Amino acid sequence: MTRTIKIITVISIITITELLAIKLNALEHEERATRIVHKLNKEIKATFDDALITSEVLKEMVLLSTDRTFSQQQFDQLSKKLLSTYTNVDALLYLPKGIVKYASPYVEHKLAIGHNVLLDIRRKRGADESIHHKKTTIIGPVTLVQNERQAFILRKGITDDSEFIGFSSSIVYLDTILDIVEKSLDESDINQYSIVGYNPDSDTQEDKVIANKGNATKYSHHGVINLYNTKWDIYIFTNNGNFASRLVIFAALSLLAMLVWAAITYFRRFQAAERQRHDLQHEAHCDFLTGLLNRRGFEYRFNLLKEKNTSGSIAIFDIDFFKNINDSYGHDIGDAVLVQFTKLCAAHTTSEFILSRTGGEEFMLLMPDLNQYQAKEICEKLRIAVEKAPFFIKHLNINITVSIGISNFASNDKMETALSYADDALYQAKKNGRNQVCIYA
């Protein structure tokens, strides 16, 4: 090999190595950032789901009243129950004709009483959106007039066929959201990020920044957090490698054959990972109504646990007398009950658990690494939450209960066997009077 060829070869290897280093770092960061955004998206959405439910309940109470209003005592009773049930919501307000009349907790928000958001230039645009577009509006973070704290306001316009009645508002403090954001990102070792939100009460970019940490660079991952009719942009920043990694790569330049083999191995793994992801997308199907895994998706996840020699517990949920709901109110109301039931279950389970709807009013919950007694404790808490939670749908207040059967499984058990045992336990729960949790014995 001549001197010229050696120089060309070394330069070529250095160039290829640098490109591979950049590509590898970008792929690793993109995959990691996508996982982080997905996790953050789910956690923040759960918080605003609580705010949406509380505002909707308050709105329905107004529409169900004969004179389109209710007393301070009725508001206080309802607010106390909602705020204790949906702990991510910090406050509730009722604004007939846009003027704050009731607030809970009262002491912390009493200065808001009498405030007219339709005359407040800082709030008017967001209020008008709720009225004219008849949609839920989330704004923030904004400074509250009553206590000067930064918060997000979920505002829902209340109207009937003839006139505008007012607003129901749920408040989530910025501190509550920032705690979720910082905890989630810190757990993922992310120290440079920026989150920008939509604020219809402001045109300035600075007022739209929700959270910011570290310095921005050109190497960033952009994700979107969807909150109903509002979107947040999240930017996660990283550098493009470091000197130590390049030094290691440079030291390996003399081993051309190993470098080429490593590159081939990398691309093969990359292609295999892409094929696996593609296959998973075709295999895993979701229930169209609730967004949960269907039985096929549930079986796929169960088999993945078996490959990892994981044991655990399976629970089968069955909403008691659900057929009566469909027969009495129609399938549309029944579907709405299933959706709300799904949200309630998701709020009382962790991301390690696998929740699915297998058909009708039957659901399954896969709980890895839990024995049947630990699983019963979790399911019992869920059963109580379902029994106590108000299901407000249109003009109806529907109360439901759920029967649950539990069985455990070993890493070498078939899914059909575990489900059969859980189904036997569910049968026992129904036989004993429903609205209870039974373990397969």
N, C-alpha and C positions, 0 to 999 in steps of 0.2 A: 504494500500500500504506500503510495507516494505521499510526500509531505502535504501536497495540496489536497489530496483525497482525505487525509487524516483531519486536516483543518475543517474541510467541508463537512465531514462526518460528525466531528465534535460540535460544530455550530448547529448542524441539523438536530443532533440529539438534544442539545441545550434548548433549542427552540421548541421542539416537540415536548420536552419535559415541562417547560414553562407553561405551554398551552394545556397540557394534561393537569398540571397543578391547579391552574385557574379553573378549569372545567370541573375537576373533582371538588374543589372548594365550593363552587357555585351550586353544584348538584346537592352536596351534603347540606348546605345552608338552605336551599330551596325546600328540600324535603323536611328538614327540621322546622323551618319557619311555618310551613303549611300545617304541620301537626299542632304547633303552638297556636296559630290563628284559629284552627278548628276548636281547640279546647277553650280558648278565650271566648270565642263566639258563643259556644254553648253556655258557658257560665254567665255571661252578661245577658244573654237572651232569657235565661231562667229568671233573672232579677226583674226584667221588664215584663215578662209574662205575668208575674205577680202584680205589677202595677196595672197592667191592662185588665186583669180580672177584677181588681178592686174598683177601678173606675167604671167598668161595665156593670158591676153589681150596684154601685151607687146610682148610676144612670137608670137602671131598671127599677130601682125603688121609687125614683121620682115619677117615672112613666106609669107605674102601677098605682100610684096614689090617685085618689079621686080628684083632687084639686091641683095636681101636679106640684106638690110640695110636701114636706113633712116637718115634724117638730124637732127642736134641739135634742130632746130626749131620744127620739127615734134615731136621729143621726149619730148621737153619742153611742148608743147601744150597737148599732150596725158597725160603726167605725172601730169600736173596741174589739169586736169579734173578727173583723177583717184584718186589722193590724196584728192581732195575735196569731192569726192563721197564716198570713203572708208576711213573714218577718223581714223580708227585704224592702218592704215599703215603709217609708219613714213618716208619712203624713197623708191625710185625705182632706180635701176641701170641696165644698159645694158652693157654686157661684150662680144663683138665679139672675138672669139677665146680665151676666158677666160681672156681678158684684159679689164679693166673698161674703157669705152669710154665716156659714158654719166652718169650723176647722178643728181637726183633731190630730195630735194632742193640742188642747186649747192653749195652755200656758205658753208653749213655745211658738205658737202661730197666731196668737190673739191680735197682734198688730196688723195682721192682714185683713181682719174683719172690716168691711166697708170699702175695700180697695176695688176699683172698677178696671178690669184688664182691657176693656174696650176703649177706655180713654187714656190708658197708659201707652205712650208711644213705644216703649220697650217691649210691650207684650201684645200690642194690637195686631201685628202681622200674623203671629202664630194663632191668636184667637180667631181672626177672620178666616184663616185656613180651616180651622175646625168647624166653623159655621157653614161656609160656602161650599167646601168640598165634602162635607159630611164624613170626615174621616178622623181617626185618632192621630193626634200630633204629638210628637216627642221633641222637646226643645231643650237645649242646655249644652254645657252647664251655664246657668244664669244666676245672678245674685237675687235672692229672695227679699222682697220688701219688708217682710215681717221680722227677719232675724239676720239678714245680710250674709247668710250662708250660701255657698255655691250648691246648686242642686239641679236635677233634671225634672222637668215637669211633663207628665203625660196628661194631656188635656183631651177630653172627649165632649163634643158638642151634644146637647140634649135638645131634640126637636120633635114635635109631632107633625101631623099633616098640615097644620095651619100656621104654626108660629115657632119661633126660637124660644126655648125655655131657659136655658142656661148651660153651665159646664159642670162636669165632674172632673176633678183633678187628683192625680196621685203624684206624690213627691218622693223622689229617691235622691238622697244627698250625694253630692259628688264624692264625699269621703267614702261612702259605701261602695261606689263603683271603683274608686281608685284602690281601695283595699283589695278588691277582687283582681283588678288588673295587675297591681304590683306583686301580689302574692303569686299569681299564676306565672308572670314573666320572671320573677325572681327564682321560682322553683325550676324554671327552664334555663337559668343562667343567662338571661337576656338583660344587658345593661345599657343598650342604646335603642330607643324606640320613640315613635311619635304616633299619637292617635288624634285624628281630626274628625269632628262631628258636624252635623247639619244644625244650624241655629237660625230659624226663620226670623228671629227678632234682631238679627245683626247682619251687616254686610261685610264686616272686617274679618280678615283671615285669623287675626289673633284671638278673636272671641270664639272661634270655632275649634281651637286646640283644646282637647280634653285632657291629655296627659303627654308629657314630653320628658325624656331623660337621655342624657348623653349628647353627642354631636353627630349630626347627619353626615353621611358620606355618599358617594355615588353608587356604592354597592349596597343595595337595599332590596328587601322583599316587600311587596305591596299586597295586602290582603283587604278584604271587605267584611265588615260585620253588619249583617242585615238586621234591622230593628223595625219590622213592619214597613211603614212608609218612609223610614229614615235609614240612611246608610252612614256608617263610620268607615273611614279609611285608616288602616293601621300600617305603619312603615317600620320594619325591623332592620336595623343597620348592622353591618358587619364589615370587617376589613377583608382584604384579598390575600389572606395568608400571611406568613411572617418569615423572617430571615432564617430561622432555624429549620423550617420545612424545606426551604430552597437549598439550604446547605446540605441537608440529608439527600435531596434529589441530586444535587451536583456531585456528591460523593459516589453516587451510584452510576454516574455517566460512563465510567470505564467498563461497567458490566452491561454491555450493549444487549447481549442475548437475554439477560435477566430482565432488563428494562422492557424489551419488546414483549417478552412473555407476560410480564406484569400488566402491560397495556392490553394485551389480548385477553388476559384473564378478567381484567376490569370491565372491558366491553362485553364479554360474555355474561358476566354477572349482571351488568346493567340491562342487557337484553332479556335475561331470565327474569329479572325483577319486573321489567315492563310487561313481559308475557304473563307473569303471575298476577300483576295488577289488572291486566286486561281480562284474564280469566275470572278473577274475583268479581269484577264489575258485571260480568254476564251471569255468574252463579248467584250472587247475592241480590235478591229481589226484595222490595219493600212493599208493605201494605199501603195501598193507595190512599186510604182514609186517614190513618193515624201516622203514617211515616215510619212505623216500626218495621222490624224484620218480619217477614212472613215465615211459615214453617220451614221452607227450603233454606232460607237464610239462617234460621235458628239452628237447623241441623248442621249446616256448614260450620258455624261457630262452635258447636258442640264437638264436632270431629277435630277441630283445631286444638281444643283443650285436651282431647284424648291423646293426640300426638305429643303433647307436652307432659303426659302422665299426670294430668290434673284431675283431682276429685272435687266434689262439691255437692250442691243440692239443687234440685229443680222444684219450682212451685207452679201450680196451675191455678189461675184465678178464674172465677166465674161470677159475673154480676148477677145477683139474686133477682129473680122475677123480671129479667130484662124484657122478656116477651110482652109483659104487661105494659111497659113503656111504649113499645112500638105499636101495640094494639090501641092504647089509649090516646097517644099524641101523634103517632105517625113515625115513619122511618127517618124523616129529617131530624126530628127531635132526638130520636134514638141515636142517630149518627153523631149529633152534637154531644150527647152524653158520653159516647165512646171517646170522642176527642178530648173532652175535659178529663175523663177518667185517665186517659193516657198521660196527659200533662201532670196530673196529680201523682201518678205512679213514678214518672220520671223525676219529679221533684223530691221524692222520698227514697230514691235509689241512687247508687253511685255509678260512675262511669265504668267500674270494673264489672258490673252486672250487665246481663244481656236480656233485654225486654223485647217480647215479640207478641204479635196478635196472630193467633192461629185460625181465627174464623169466628164470626158472630160476636158474642160477648165473652169469648174465651181468650185468655192471655196466658203467656208463660214467662217465667223469670228464671234465668240461669245464674246461679250464685257460686262462682268458683271458690274453692278453698274454704268453704263454710260447711260445718256439719249441720245436721237437721235441726238441732236446738238453737244454734245461732241464726239459722235461716228462719225459724219460727219467730224469734224475737223481732227480726226485721219485718216479717210479714204481718205480725200482730200490730206493729206500729202503723203500717200501711192500712190495715183493715180499720183501725180506729180513725185514721185520717179520712178515709173514704166515708165512714159513717157520720163524721162530724162536718165534713165539708159541704157548703151549700152549692148546689148546681143550678145556677140561674141561667135559664135559656129562654130568650124572648120574654114572654109574660109569665113564665112558669118557674116555680121553685121546686125542683125535683130532688128528693133524697133517695140515695141508693145505699145498698150494702153489698159486700162481696164475700164469697166463700172461697177458702184457699186450702189446697191439698199439697203436702210437701213430701218429697222423698229424697234420699241422698243417692249418690252414684260414685262408683270407683272408676279409676282411669280405664279399666278394661270392660266396663259395663256398656251395653248397647243403649242407645237413646230410647228405643221403644220400651225396653225393660223399665228404665227409670220413669218414663212417662206413664207407664201402666201402673206403677206403684203410686205415683203422685195422683193419678186419676182415682185410684181406690181410696186414697186419703180424702180427696175432694168429695167423693160419694159419701164418705162417712160424715164430713162436715155438713153436707146438705141434709143427711139423715138425722143429724143431731139438732136440726133447727135452723141451719144456715147462719150467715154472718159470724163465722168463726174460722179458726185455723186448726187443721188437723195434720198430724204427722203419720206417715205410713208405719204401722207396727208389724 
